[in-house]
């Protein structure tokens, strides 16, 4: 499996926006050049491990929360993300989401069999 720099950039951007931070704020907190944050978020550059650690620490998340799409063993992160998404849902919303997931799963599996 290759490192998915596009997914990493999108995840960093998502986490930054969730915190209400600009790219400049993340750059300041992580010690990374602001232009480099932009390049990382757009996957225009590959980031080094020290840069990734600095960004992870600034965002106060684990590395696997940022790179989980590039990991073979990532079920725990996927489950955490799903739990976070469902945390504020009503029981009616959760029921609807369950039906959507069931339908989507069936469609995906039927497409594989074609």
C-alpha positions as CSV (number, residue, x, y, z in Angstrom):
1,X,0.0,0.0,0.0
2,X,1.3,3.4,-0.9
3,X,1.1,6.5,1.2
4,X,-2.0,8.5,0.2
5,X,-0.8,12.1,0.4
6,X,-4.1,13.4,-1.0
7,X,-6.0,11.8,1.9
8,X,-3.5,13.0,4.4
9,X,-3.7,16.6,3.1
10,X,-7.5,16.5,3.2
11,X,-7.5,15.1,6.8
12,X,-5.1,17.8,8.0
13,X,-7.3,20.4,6.3
14,X,-10.4,18.9,7.9
15,X,-8.9,18.8,11.4
16,X,-7.6,22.4,11.0
17,X,-11.0,23.7,9.9
18,X,-12.7,21.8,12.8
19,X,-10.6,23.8,15.1
20,X,-11.4,27.1,13.4
21,X,-7.7,27.6,12.5
22,X,-6.3,29.3,9.4
23,X,-3.4,27.7,7.6
24,X,-1.2,30.5,9.2
25,X,-2.4,29.4,12.7
26,X,-1.6,25.8,12.1
27,X,1.8,26.8,10.6
28,X,2.6,28.9,13.7
29,X,1.5,26.1,16.1
30,X,3.4,23.4,14.2
31,X,6.5,25.3,13.3
32,X,5.9,24.6,9.6
33,X,6.0,27.4,6.9
34,X,2.5,28.6,6.0
35,X,3.2,28.0,2.3
36,X,4.1,24.4,3.2
37,X,0.8,23.9,5.0
38,X,-1.0,24.9,1.8
39,X,1.2,22.5,-0.2
40,X,0.6,19.6,2.2
41,X,-3.2,20.1,2.2
42,X,-3.3,20.1,-1.6
43,X,-0.8,17.1,-1.7
44,X,1.5,19.3,-3.9
45,X,4.4,18.1,-1.7
46,X,5.3,15.0,0.3
47,X,5.7,15.8,4.0
48,X,8.5,14.4,6.1
49,X,7.9,12.4,9.3
50,X,9.1,15.3,11.5
51,X,6.7,17.7,9.8
52,X,3.9,15.2,10.2
53,X,4.7,14.8,13.9
54,X,4.8,18.5,14.4
55,X,1.4,19.0,12.6
56,X,-0.1,16.0,14.6
57,X,1.1,17.5,17.9
58,X,-0.2,20.9,17.0
59,X,-3.6,19.5,16.1
60,X,-3.4,17.3,19.3
61,X,-4.2,14.1,17.3
62,X,-2.3,10.8,16.9
63,X,-0.4,10.1,13.7
64,X,-2.8,7.3,12.8
65,X,-5.7,9.7,12.9
66,X,-4.1,11.6,10.1
67,X,-2.6,8.8,8.0
68,X,-5.2,6.1,8.7
69,X,-6.2,5.8,5.0
70,X,-2.7,4.7,4.2
71,X,-2.6,2.1,6.9
72,X,-3.6,-1.6,6.4
73,X,-4.7,-1.9,10.0
74,X,-7.0,1.1,10.5
75,X,-10.3,-0.4,11.8
76,X,-9.9,1.3,15.2
77,X,-9.6,4.8,13.6
78,X,-12.5,4.1,11.2
79,X,-14.7,3.1,14.1
80,X,-13.7,6.2,16.1
81,X,-14.6,8.4,13.1
82,X,-18.0,6.7,12.7
83,X,-18.6,7.1,16.5
84,X,-17.8,10.8,16.4
85,X,-20.2,11.3,13.4
86,X,-23.0,9.5,15.2
87,X,-22.4,11.0,18.7
88,X,-24.9,13.9,18.2
89,X,-27.5,12.0,16.2
90,X,-31.0,11.3,17.3
91,X,-32.3,7.8,17.4
92,X,-34.3,8.5,14.2
93,X,-31.2,9.8,12.5
94,X,-29.2,6.7,13.5
95,X,-31.9,4.4,12.2
96,X,-31.9,6.2,8.9
97,X,-28.1,6.1,8.7
98,X,-28.2,2.3,9.4
99,X,-30.6,1.8,6.5
100,X,-28.4,3.9,4.2
101,X,-25.3,1.9,5.2
102,X,-27.1,-1.4,4.7
103,X,-28.3,-0.3,1.2
104,X,-24.8,1.0,0.3
105,X,-23.1,-2.2,1.5
106,X,-25.5,-4.3,-0.7
107,X,-24.9,-2.1,-3.7
108,X,-21.1,-2.3,-3.3
109,X,-21.1,-6.0,-2.9
110,X,-23.4,-6.5,-5.8
111,X,-21.1,-4.4,-8.0
112,X,-18.2,-6.5,-7.0
113,X,-20.0,-9.7,-8.2
114,X,-20.6,-8.3,-11.7
